[in-house]
């Protein structure tokens, strides 16, 4: 199985002590203590969002 790659845009802003990052194309957001951490957490959240579903028992 090959892995697809897609570029997505993100918006980052500060709310209180946290940086919030949000994808502009899909309804996924994350946060972090720094802008870089917020973007890294958003990347991980997007990878999970696009992961194919897995059957469970």
PDB file with one MODEL, atoms N, CA, C and O in Angstrom:
MODEL        1
ATOM      1  N   UNK A   1       0.847  -1.172   0.000  1.00  0.00           N
ATOM      2  CA  UNK A   1       0.000   0.000   0.000  1.00  0.00           C
ATOM      3  C   UNK A   1       0.895   1.239   0.000  1.00  0.00           C
ATOM      4  O   UNK A   1       1.817   1.333   0.811  1.00  0.00           O
ATOM      5  N   UNK A   2       0.636   2.183  -0.896  1.00  0.00           N
ATOM      6  CA  UNK A   2       1.434   3.404  -0.945  1.00  0.00           C
ATOM      7  C   UNK A   2       0.777   4.499  -0.117  1.00  0.00           C
ATOM      8  O   UNK A   2      -0.441   4.533   0.057  1.00  0.00           O
ATOM      9  N   UNK A   3       1.603   5.371   0.374  1.00  0.00           N
ATOM     10  CA  UNK A   3       1.127   6.473   1.202  1.00  0.00           C
ATOM     11  C   UNK A   3       0.941   7.703   0.331  1.00  0.00           C
ATOM     12  O   UNK A   3       1.859   8.094  -0.389  1.00  0.00           O
ATOM     13  N   UNK A   4      -0.242   8.322   0.387  1.00  0.00           N
ATOM     14  CA  UNK A   4      -0.508   9.524  -0.382  1.00  0.00           C
ATOM     15  C   UNK A   4      -0.044  10.749   0.403  1.00  0.00           C
ATOM     16  O   UNK A   4       0.008  10.740   1.633  1.00  0.00           O
ATOM     17  N   UNK A   5       0.286  11.785  -0.331  1.00  0.00           N
ATOM     18  CA  UNK A   5       0.703  13.024   0.301  1.00  0.00           C
ATOM     19  C   UNK A   5      -0.162  14.169  -0.221  1.00  0.00           C
ATOM     20  O   UNK A   5      -0.446  14.254  -1.416  1.00  0.00           O
ATOM     21  N   UNK A   6      -0.568  15.031   0.678  1.00  0.00           N
ATOM     22  CA  UNK A   6      -1.396  16.165   0.297  1.00  0.00           C
ATOM     23  C   UNK A   6      -0.970  17.365   1.125  1.00  0.00           C
ATOM     24  O   UNK A   6      -0.737  17.242   2.327  1.00  0.00           O
ATOM     25  N   UNK A   7      -0.866  18.520   0.492  1.00  0.00           N
ATOM     26  CA  UNK A   7      -0.532  19.736   1.220  1.00  0.00           C
ATOM     27  C   UNK A   7      -1.807  20.389   1.719  1.00  0.00           C
ATOM     28  O   UNK A   7      -2.773  20.544   0.972  1.00  0.00           O
ATOM     29  N   UNK A   8      -1.801  20.768   2.981  1.00  0.00           N
ATOM     30  CA  UNK A   8      -2.938  21.445   3.597  1.00  0.00           C
ATOM     31  C   UNK A   8      -2.453  22.747   4.224  1.00  0.00           C
ATOM     32  O   UNK A   8      -1.301  22.851   4.645  1.00  0.00           O
ATOM     33  N   UNK A   9      -3.326  23.725   4.281  1.00  0.00           N
ATOM     34  CA  UNK A   9      -3.010  25.008   4.909  1.00  0.00           C
ATOM     35  C   UNK A   9      -3.415  24.980   6.374  1.00  0.00           C
ATOM     36  O   UNK A   9      -4.345  24.273   6.762  1.00  0.00           O
ATOM     37  N   UNK A  10      -2.711  25.754   7.175  1.00  0.00           N
ATOM     38  CA  UNK A  10      -3.031  25.828   8.595  1.00  0.00           C
ATOM     39  C   UNK A  10      -3.001  27.281   9.056  1.00  0.00           C
ATOM     40  O   UNK A  10      -2.264  28.113   8.529  1.00  0.00           O
ATOM     41  N   UNK A  11      -3.817  27.546  10.046  1.00  0.00           N
ATOM     42  CA  UNK A  11      -3.865  28.853  10.702  1.00  0.00           C
ATOM     43  C   UNK A  11      -3.415  28.636  12.142  1.00  0.00           C
ATOM     44  O   UNK A  11      -3.833  27.670  12.779  1.00  0.00           O
ATOM     45  N   UNK A  12      -2.577  29.513  12.659  1.00  0.00           N
ATOM     46  CA  UNK A  12      -2.089  29.400  14.041  1.00  0.00           C
ATOM     47  C   UNK A  12      -2.327  30.727  14.743  1.00  0.00           C
ATOM     48  O   UNK A  12      -2.035  31.791  14.197  1.00  0.00           O
ATOM     49  N   UNK A  13      -2.860  30.656  15.958  1.00  0.00           N
ATOM     50  CA  UNK A  13      -3.059  31.859  16.754  1.00  0.00           C
ATOM     51  C   UNK A  13      -2.873  31.521  18.225  1.00  0.00           C
ATOM     52  O   UNK A  13      -2.870  30.352  18.611  1.00  0.00           O
ATOM     53  N   UNK A  14      -2.719  32.543  19.030  1.00  0.00           N
ATOM     54  CA  UNK A  14      -2.487  32.343  20.461  1.00  0.00           C
ATOM     55  C   UNK A  14      -3.768  32.626  21.229  1.00  0.00           C
ATOM     56  O   UNK A  14      -4.431  33.642  21.020  1.00  0.00           O
ATOM     57  N   UNK A  15      -4.098  31.704  22.120  1.00  0.00           N
ATOM     58  CA  UNK A  15      -5.238  31.859  23.041  1.00  0.00           C
ATOM     59  C   UNK A  15      -4.705  31.666  24.452  1.00  0.00           C
ATOM     60  O   UNK A  15      -4.414  30.543  24.864  1.00  0.00           O
ATOM     61  N   UNK A  16      -4.581  32.749  25.182  1.00  0.00           N
ATOM     62  CA  UNK A  16      -4.021  32.658  26.531  1.00  0.00           C
ATOM     63  C   UNK A  16      -2.573  32.199  26.461  1.00  0.00           C
ATOM     64  O   UNK A  16      -1.758  32.819  25.777  1.00  0.00           O
ATOM     65  N   UNK A  17      -2.247  31.118  27.162  1.00  0.00           N
ATOM     66  CA  UNK A  17      -0.886  30.585  27.168  1.00  0.00           C
ATOM     67  C   UNK A  17      -0.641  29.576  26.060  1.00  0.00           C
ATOM     68  O   UNK A  17       0.485  29.099  25.915  1.00  0.00           O
ATOM     69  N   UNK A  18      -1.652  29.233  25.274  1.00  0.00           N
ATOM     70  CA  UNK A  18      -1.557  28.172  24.270  1.00  0.00           C
ATOM     71  C   UNK A  18      -1.597  28.716  22.854  1.00  0.00           C
ATOM     72  O   UNK A  18      -2.229  29.737  22.583  1.00  0.00           O
ATOM     73  N   UNK A  19      -0.913  28.020  21.955  1.00  0.00           N
ATOM     74  CA  UNK A  19      -1.033  28.265  20.525  1.00  0.00           C
ATOM     75  C   UNK A  19      -2.007  27.239  19.965  1.00  0.00           C
ATOM     76  O   UNK A  19      -1.909  26.051  20.273  1.00  0.00           O
ATOM     77  N   UNK A  20      -2.931  27.688  19.154  1.00  0.00           N
ATOM     78  CA  UNK A  20      -3.930  26.821  18.530  1.00  0.00           C
ATOM     79  C   UNK A  20      -3.619  26.763  17.051  1.00  0.00           C
ATOM     80  O   UNK A  20      -3.356  27.789  16.423  1.00  0.00           O
ATOM     81  N   UNK A  21      -3.649  25.559  16.492  1.00  0.00           N
ATOM     82  CA  UNK A  21      -3.443  25.385  15.052  1.00  0.00           C
ATOM     83  C   UNK A  21      -4.660  24.678  14.478  1.00  0.00           C
ATOM     84  O   UNK A  21      -5.185  23.737  15.074  1.00  0.00           O
ATOM     85  N   UNK A  22      -5.101  25.138  13.318  1.00  0.00           N
ATOM     86  CA  UNK A  22      -6.301  24.582  12.700  1.00  0.00           C
ATOM     87  C   UNK A  22      -6.073  24.425  11.208  1.00  0.00           C
ATOM     88  O   UNK A  22      -5.555  25.323  10.544  1.00  0.00           O
ATOM     89  N   UNK A  23      -6.467  23.273  10.695  1.00  0.00           N
ATOM     90  CA  UNK A  23      -6.417  23.051   9.253  1.00  0.00           C
ATOM     91  C   UNK A  23      -7.523  23.865   8.604  1.00  0.00           C
ATOM     92  O   UNK A  23      -8.638  23.924   9.123  1.00  0.00           O
ATOM     93  N   UNK A  24      -7.224  24.491   7.475  1.00  0.00           N
ATOM     94  CA  UNK A  24      -8.224  25.300   6.791  1.00  0.00           C
ATOM     95  C   UNK A  24      -9.085  24.467   5.854  1.00  0.00           C
ATOM     96  O   UNK A  24     -10.174  24.900   5.477  1.00  0.00           O
ATOM     97  N   UNK A  25      -8.620  23.275   5.468  1.00  0.00           N
ATOM     98  CA  UNK A  25      -9.373  22.439   4.532  1.00  0.00           C
ATOM     99  C   UNK A  25     -10.285  21.418   5.205  1.00  0.00           C
ATOM    100  O   UNK A  25     -11.338  21.084   4.662  1.00  0.00           O
ATOM    101  N   UNK A  26      -9.902  20.923   6.362  1.00  0.00           N
ATOM    102  CA  UNK A  26     -10.722  19.948   7.091  1.00  0.00           C
ATOM    103  C   UNK A  26     -10.903  20.435   8.521  1.00  0.00           C
ATOM    104  O   UNK A  26     -10.118  21.254   9.001  1.00  0.00           O
ATOM    105  N   UNK A  27     -11.906  19.951   9.191  1.00  0.00           N
ATOM    106  CA  UNK A  27     -12.235  20.407  10.541  1.00  0.00           C
ATOM    107  C   UNK A  27     -11.390  19.674  11.583  1.00  0.00           C
ATOM    108  O   UNK A  27     -11.903  18.847  12.338  1.00  0.00           O
ATOM    109  N   UNK A  28     -10.090  19.984  11.618  1.00  0.00           N
ATOM    110  CA  UNK A  28      -9.156  19.380  12.572  1.00  0.00           C
ATOM    111  C   UNK A  28      -8.338  20.514  13.178  1.00  0.00           C
ATOM    112  O   UNK A  28      -7.869  21.404  12.468  1.00  0.00           O
ATOM    113  N   UNK A  29      -8.173  20.470  14.488  1.00  0.00           N
ATOM    114  CA  UNK A  29      -7.384  21.478  15.188  1.00  0.00           C
ATOM    115  C   UNK A  29      -6.592  20.823  16.307  1.00  0.00           C
ATOM    116  O   UNK A  29      -6.905  19.713  16.739  1.00  0.00           O
ATOM    117  N   UNK A  30      -5.562  21.524  16.773  1.00  0.00           N
ATOM    118  CA  UNK A  30      -4.763  21.043  17.889  1.00  0.00           C
ATOM    119  C   UNK A  30      -4.172  22.247  18.603  1.00  0.00           C
ATOM    120  O   UNK A  30      -4.457  23.390  18.245  1.00  0.00           O
ATOM    121  N   UNK A  31      -3.351  21.991  19.613  1.00  0.00           N
ATOM    122  CA  UNK A  31      -2.743  23.088  20.366  1.00  0.00           C
ATOM    123  C   UNK A  31      -1.385  22.668  20.884  1.00  0.00           C
ATOM    124  O   UNK A  31      -1.035  21.488  20.863  1.00  0.00           O
ATOM    125  N   UNK A  32      -0.622  23.644  21.349  1.00  0.00           N
ATOM    126  CA  UNK A  32       0.682  23.379  21.937  1.00  0.00           C
ATOM    127  C   UNK A  32       1.170  24.598  22.687  1.00  0.00           C
ATOM    128  O   UNK A  32       0.588  25.679  22.591  1.00  0.00           O
ATOM    129  N   UNK A  33       2.252  24.413  23.440  1.00  0.00           N
ATOM    130  CA  UNK A  33       2.810  25.517  24.222  1.00  0.00           C
ATOM    131  C   UNK A  33       3.602  26.479  23.349  1.00  0.00           C
ATOM    132  O   UNK A  33       3.836  27.620  23.746  1.00  0.00           O
ATOM    133  N   UNK A  34       4.023  26.033  22.156  1.00  0.00           N
ATOM    134  CA  UNK A  34       4.711  26.890  21.188  1.00  0.00           C
ATOM    135  C   UNK A  34       4.009  26.738  19.841  1.00  0.00           C
ATOM    136  O   UNK A  34       3.230  25.807  19.635  1.00  0.00           O
ATOM    137  N   UNK A  35       4.294  27.657  18.936  1.00  0.00           N
ATOM    138  CA  UNK A  35       3.715  27.565  17.593  1.00  0.00           C
ATOM    139  C   UNK A  35       4.179  26.281  16.900  1.00  0.00           C
ATOM    140  O   UNK A  35       3.393  25.615  16.225  1.00  0.00           O
ATOM    141  N   UNK A  36       5.452  25.939  17.070  1.00  0.00           N
ATOM    142  CA  UNK A  36       5.997  24.731  16.457  1.00  0.00           C
ATOM    143  C   UNK A  36       5.330  23.477  17.012  1.00  0.00           C
ATOM    144  O   UNK A  36       5.017  22.554  16.259  1.00  0.00           O
ATOM    145  N   UNK A  37       5.111  23.439  18.323  1.00  0.00           N
ATOM    146  CA  UNK A  37       4.458  22.287  18.949  1.00  0.00           C
ATOM    147  C   UNK A  37       3.005  22.173  18.487  1.00  0.00           C
ATOM    148  O   UNK A  37       2.519  21.068  18.244  1.00  0.00           O
ATOM    149  N   UNK A  38       2.321  23.286  18.366  1.00  0.00           N
ATOM    150  CA  UNK A  38       0.937  23.273  17.898  1.00  0.00           C
ATOM    151  C   UNK A  38       0.855  22.717  16.477  1.00  0.00           C
ATOM    152  O   UNK A  38      -0.048  21.939  16.167  1.00  0.00           O
ATOM    153  N   UNK A  39       1.792  23.111  15.613  1.00  0.00           N
ATOM    154  CA  UNK A  39       1.807  22.607  14.237  1.00  0.00           C
ATOM    155  C   UNK A  39       2.179  21.127  14.187  1.00  0.00           C
ATOM    156  O   UNK A  39       1.610  20.377  13.394  1.00  0.00           O
ATOM    157  N   UNK A  40       3.122  20.700  15.019  1.00  0.00           N
ATOM    158  CA  UNK A  40       3.488  19.282  15.070  1.00  0.00           C
ATOM    159  C   UNK A  40       2.305  18.446  15.552  1.00  0.00           C
ATOM    160  O   UNK A  40       2.047  17.364  15.023  1.00  0.00           O
ATOM    161  N   UNK A  41       1.588  18.949  16.556  1.00  0.00           N
ATOM    162  CA  UNK A  41       0.412  18.230  17.059  1.00  0.00           C
ATOM    163  C   UNK A  41      -0.696  18.199  16.011  1.00  0.00           C
ATOM    164  O   UNK A  41      -1.419  17.208  15.904  1.00  0.00           O
ATOM    165  N   UNK A  42      -0.835  19.277  15.237  1.00  0.00           N
ATOM    166  CA  UNK A  42      -1.824  19.303  14.160  1.00  0.00           C
ATOM    167  C   UNK A  42      -1.461  18.278  13.090  1.00  0.00           C
ATOM    168  O   UNK A  42      -2.334  17.578  12.577  1.00  0.00           O
ATOM    169  N   UNK A  43      -0.188  18.190  12.756  1.00  0.00           N
ATOM    170  CA  UNK A  43       0.252  17.204  11.757  1.00  0.00           C
ATOM    171  C   UNK A  43      -0.115  15.794  12.210  1.00  0.00           C
ATOM    172  O   UNK A  43      -0.630  15.003  11.420  1.00  0.00           O
ATOM    173  N   UNK A  44       0.148  15.475  13.479  1.00  0.00           N
ATOM    174  CA  UNK A  44      -0.193  14.158  14.013  1.00  0.00           C
ATOM    175  C   UNK A  44      -1.708  13.931  13.981  1.00  0.00           C
ATOM    176  O   UNK A  44      -2.165  12.844  13.627  1.00  0.00           O
ATOM    177  N   UNK A  45      -2.479  14.942  14.346  1.00  0.00           N
ATOM    178  CA  UNK A  45      -3.938  14.820  14.330  1.00  0.00           C
ATOM    179  C   UNK A  45      -4.453  14.589  12.908  1.00  0.00           C
ATOM    180  O   UNK A  45      -5.378  13.803  12.703  1.00  0.00           O
ATOM    181  N   UNK A  46      -3.862  15.267  11.937  1.00  0.00           N
ATOM    182  CA  UNK A  46      -4.277  15.084  10.543  1.00  0.00           C
ATOM    183  C   UNK A  46      -3.920  13.700  10.027  1.00  0.00           C
ATOM    184  O   UNK A  46      -4.689  13.099   9.277  1.00  0.00           O
ATOM    185  N   UNK A  47      -2.752  13.186  10.426  1.00  0.00           N
ATOM    186  CA  UNK A  47      -2.376  11.823  10.035  1.00  0.00           C
ATOM    187  C   UNK A  47      -3.389  10.818  10.568  1.00  0.00           C
ATOM    188  O   UNK A  47      -3.772   9.888   9.859  1.00  0.00           O
ATOM    189  N   UNK A  48      -3.822  10.997  11.802  1.00  0.00           N
ATOM    190  CA  UNK A  48      -4.833  10.103  12.377  1.00  0.00           C
ATOM    191  C   UNK A  48      -6.187  10.282  11.698  1.00  0.00           C
ATOM    192  O   UNK A  48      -6.912   9.309  11.490  1.00  0.00           O
ATOM    193  N   UNK A  49      -6.528  11.517  11.355  1.00  0.00           N
ATOM    194  CA  UNK A  49      -7.806  11.820  10.694  1.00  0.00           C
ATOM    195  C   UNK A  49      -7.902  11.109   9.342  1.00  0.00           C
ATOM    196  O   UNK A  49      -8.955  10.585   8.978  1.00  0.00           O
ATOM    197  N   UNK A  50      -6.800  11.100   8.614  1.00  0.00           N
ATOM    198  CA  UNK A  50      -6.808  10.497   7.274  1.00  0.00           C
ATOM    199  C   UNK A  50      -6.440   9.012   7.268  1.00  0.00           C
ATOM    200  O   UNK A  50      -6.438   8.384   6.209  1.00  0.00           O
ATOM    201  N   UNK A  51      -6.130   8.446   8.435  1.00  0.00           N
ATOM    202  CA  UNK A  51      -5.807   7.017   8.522  1.00  0.00           C
ATOM    203  C   UNK A  51      -7.040   6.197   8.142  1.00  0.00           C
ATOM    204  O   UNK A  51      -8.142   6.494   8.601  1.00  0.00           O
ATOM    205  N   UNK A  52      -6.867   5.176   7.314  1.00  0.00           N
ATOM    206  CA  UNK A  52      -8.026   4.358   6.940  1.00  0.00           C
ATOM    207  C   UNK A  52      -8.637   3.682   8.164  1.00  0.00           C
ATOM    208  O   UNK A  52      -7.919   3.326   9.098  1.00  0.00           O
ATOM    209  N   UNK A  53      -9.948   3.504   8.167  1.00  0.00           N
ATOM    210  CA  UNK A  53     -10.593   2.846   9.298  1.00  0.00           C
ATOM    211  C   UNK A  53     -10.117   1.406   9.433  1.00  0.00           C
ATOM    212  O   UNK A  53      -9.763   0.757   8.449  1.00  0.00           O
ATOM    213  N   UNK A  54     -10.116   0.928  10.648  1.00  0.00           N
ATOM    214  CA  UNK A  54      -9.675  -0.426  10.939  1.00  0.00           C
ATOM    215  C   UNK A  54     -10.806  -1.167  11.647  1.00  0.00           C
ATOM    216  O   UNK A  54     -11.374  -0.663  12.615  1.00  0.00           O
ATOM    217  N   UNK A  55     -11.128  -2.354  11.166  1.00  0.00           N
ATOM    218  CA  UNK A  55     -12.213  -3.135  11.775  1.00  0.00           C
ATOM    219  C   UNK A  55     -11.828  -3.569  13.192  1.00  0.00           C
ATOM    220  O   UNK A  55     -10.682  -3.933  13.457  1.00  0.00           O
ATOM    221  N   UNK A  56     -12.794  -3.522  14.078  1.00  0.00           N
ATOM    222  CA  UNK A  56     -12.599  -3.985  15.449  1.00  0.00           C
ATOM    223  C   UNK A  56     -13.623  -5.050  15.765  1.00  0.00           C
ATOM    224  O   UNK A  56     -14.642  -5.166  15.084  1.00  0.00           O
ATOM    225  N   UNK A  57     -13.357  -5.813  16.778  1.00  0.00           N
ATOM    226  CA  UNK A  57     -14.305  -6.864  17.180  1.00  0.00           C
ATOM    227  C   UNK A  57     -15.167  -6.388  18.295  1.00  0.00           C
ATOM    228  O   UNK A  57     -16.027  -7.129  18.771  1.00  0.00           O
TER     229      UNK A  57
ENDMDL
END
